[in-house]
Amino acid sequence: MRRLTDEELDKVSEVAVEAAENYILSRVSKKEILDLDINADITYEDVLNVDITVDIDLDELSAADENEIAESAVDAALKELDVFIDENFR
């Protein structure tokens, strides 16, 4: 894979955050979400380094598991990034 520009790294980060958010909203109602923080730290040195974190606080009445939702959202974001990078940068 070629070296990415800062603008391209920003776009990759946006795709990751959007994919994680879309996953979460497909599993949990917005009304159940008290706080949501999604961070994607994307850097390129010799290889592309991707660090995605999802912190979510749900209403106590929600039946969803916060940790499972967060981990699955990260997995969904990584899968979406693989597709995006394959289609745009390889």
Short mmCIF file of the C-alpha atoms (twelve columns), coordinates in Angstrom:
data_MODEL
# 
_entry.id   MODEL 
# 
loop_
_atom_site.group_PDB 
_atom_site.id 
_atom_site.type_symbol 
_atom_site.label_atom_id 
_atom_site.label_alt_id 
_atom_site.label_comp_id 
_atom_site.label_asym_id 
_atom_site.label_seq_id 
_atom_site.Cartn_x 
_atom_site.Cartn_y 
_atom_site.Cartn_z 
_atom_site.pdbx_PDB_model_num 
ATOM 1  C CA . MET A 1  0.000   0.000  0.000  1 
ATOM 2  C CA . ARG A 2  1.279   3.452  -0.835 1 
ATOM 3  C CA . ARG A 3  1.943   6.116  1.755  1 
ATOM 4  C CA . LEU A 4  -1.231  8.096  2.553  1 
ATOM 5  C CA . THR A 5  -1.456  11.876 2.770  1 
ATOM 6  C CA . ASP A 6  -2.755  13.606 5.893  1 
ATOM 7  C CA . GLU A 7  -6.049  14.269 4.109  1 
ATOM 8  C CA . GLU A 8  -6.381  10.599 3.184  1 
ATOM 9  C CA . LEU A 9  -5.609  9.572  6.767  1 
ATOM 10 C CA . ASP A 10 -8.341  11.958 7.931  1 
ATOM 11 C CA . LYS A 11 -10.788 10.344 5.498  1 
ATOM 12 C CA . VAL A 12 -9.841  6.856  6.728  1 
ATOM 13 C CA . SER A 13 -10.479 8.057  10.289 1 
ATOM 14 C CA . GLU A 14 -13.880 9.481  9.301  1 
ATOM 15 C CA . VAL A 15 -14.852 6.188  7.660  1 
ATOM 16 C CA . ALA A 16 -13.890 4.257  10.797 1 
ATOM 17 C CA . VAL A 17 -15.861 6.530  13.142 1 
ATOM 18 C CA . GLU A 18 -18.900 6.524  10.854 1 
ATOM 19 C CA . ALA A 19 -18.842 2.729  10.529 1 
ATOM 20 C CA . ALA A 20 -18.663 2.266  14.310 1 
ATOM 21 C CA . GLU A 21 -21.471 4.758  14.879 1 
ATOM 22 C CA . ASN A 22 -23.674 3.160  12.211 1 
ATOM 23 C CA . TYR A 23 -23.122 -0.259 13.776 1 
ATOM 24 C CA . ILE A 24 -24.083 1.008  17.231 1 
ATOM 25 C CA . LEU A 25 -27.194 2.786  15.969 1 
ATOM 26 C CA . SER A 26 -28.252 -0.366 14.137 1 
ATOM 27 C CA . ARG A 27 -28.170 -2.278 17.445 1 
ATOM 28 C CA . VAL A 28 -29.287 0.282  20.032 1 
ATOM 29 C CA . SER A 29 -31.888 3.038  19.964 1 
ATOM 30 C CA . LYS A 30 -30.515 6.584  20.205 1 
ATOM 31 C CA . LYS A 31 -32.793 7.039  23.218 1 
ATOM 32 C CA . GLU A 32 -30.836 4.362  25.109 1 
ATOM 33 C CA . ILE A 33 -27.468 6.062  24.549 1 
ATOM 34 C CA . LEU A 34 -26.485 8.415  27.347 1 
ATOM 35 C CA . ASP A 35 -22.935 9.055  26.132 1 
ATOM 36 C CA . LEU A 36 -20.995 7.908  23.081 1 
ATOM 37 C CA . ASP A 37 -17.342 8.598  22.309 1 
ATOM 38 C CA . ILE A 38 -15.703 7.073  19.226 1 
ATOM 39 C CA . ASN A 39 -12.056 7.779  18.469 1 
ATOM 40 C CA . ALA A 40 -10.030 6.567  15.508 1 
ATOM 41 C CA . ASP A 41 -6.304  7.193  15.632 1 
ATOM 42 C CA . ILE A 42 -4.893  6.419  12.197 1 
ATOM 43 C CA . THR A 43 -1.177  6.828  11.494 1 
ATOM 44 C CA . TYR A 44 1.102   5.681  8.719  1 
ATOM 45 C CA . GLU A 45 4.776   5.078  9.327  1 
ATOM 46 C CA . ASP A 46 6.043   1.910  7.664  1 
ATOM 47 C CA . VAL A 47 2.582   0.370  7.920  1 
ATOM 48 C CA . LEU A 48 -0.913  1.665  8.539  1 
ATOM 49 C CA . ASN A 49 -1.638  1.736  12.273 1 
ATOM 50 C CA . VAL A 50 -5.278  1.811  13.307 1 
ATOM 51 C CA . ASP A 51 -6.491  2.293  16.866 1 
ATOM 52 C CA . ILE A 52 -10.249 2.580  17.319 1 
ATOM 53 C CA . THR A 53 -11.832 3.050  20.728 1 
ATOM 54 C CA . VAL A 54 -15.520 3.121  21.542 1 
ATOM 55 C CA . ASP A 55 -16.821 4.247  24.909 1 
ATOM 56 C CA . ILE A 56 -20.560 3.967  25.327 1 
ATOM 57 C CA . ASP A 57 -22.848 4.531  28.289 1 
ATOM 58 C CA . LEU A 58 -26.338 3.176  27.967 1 
ATOM 59 C CA . ASP A 59 -29.449 3.837  29.985 1 
ATOM 60 C CA . GLU A 60 -29.678 1.446  32.921 1 
ATOM 61 C CA . LEU A 61 -32.922 0.062  31.480 1 
ATOM 62 C CA . SER A 62 -31.217 -0.941 28.234 1 
ATOM 63 C CA . ALA A 63 -30.898 -4.679 27.696 1 
ATOM 64 C CA . ALA A 64 -27.798 -4.226 25.524 1 
ATOM 65 C CA . ASP A 65 -24.326 -5.031 26.852 1 
ATOM 66 C CA . GLU A 66 -22.100 -1.937 26.608 1 
ATOM 67 C CA . ASN A 67 -18.849 -3.900 26.269 1 
ATOM 68 C CA . GLU A 68 -20.211 -6.237 23.611 1 
ATOM 69 C CA . ILE A 69 -21.638 -3.313 21.619 1 
ATOM 70 C CA . ALA A 70 -18.332 -1.404 21.852 1 
ATOM 71 C CA . GLU A 71 -16.199 -4.401 20.821 1 
ATOM 72 C CA . SER A 72 -18.521 -5.299 17.962 1 
ATOM 73 C CA . ALA A 73 -18.549 -1.680 16.773 1 
ATOM 74 C CA . VAL A 74 -14.733 -1.691 16.624 1 
ATOM 75 C CA . ASP A 75 -14.813 -4.968 14.661 1 
ATOM 76 C CA . ALA A 76 -17.385 -3.527 12.246 1 
ATOM 77 C CA . ALA A 77 -15.281 -0.394 11.764 1 
ATOM 78 C CA . LEU A 78 -12.158 -2.443 11.037 1 
ATOM 79 C CA . LYS A 79 -14.020 -4.553 8.458  1 
ATOM 80 C CA . GLU A 80 -15.384 -1.415 6.796  1 
ATOM 81 C CA . LEU A 81 -11.880 0.079  6.744  1 
ATOM 82 C CA . ASP A 82 -10.501 -3.021 5.020  1 
ATOM 83 C CA . VAL A 83 -13.041 -2.619 2.232  1 
ATOM 84 C CA . PHE A 84 -12.523 1.154  1.980  1 
ATOM 85 C CA . ILE A 85 -8.743  0.855  1.826  1 
ATOM 86 C CA . ASP A 86 -8.885  -1.980 -0.731 1 
ATOM 87 C CA . GLU A 87 -11.201 0.053  -2.959 1 
ATOM 88 C CA . ASN A 88 -9.351  3.350  -2.688 1 
ATOM 89 C CA . PHE A 89 -5.682  2.867  -1.879 1 
ATOM 90 C CA . ARG A 90 -4.483  -0.528 -3.132 1 
# 
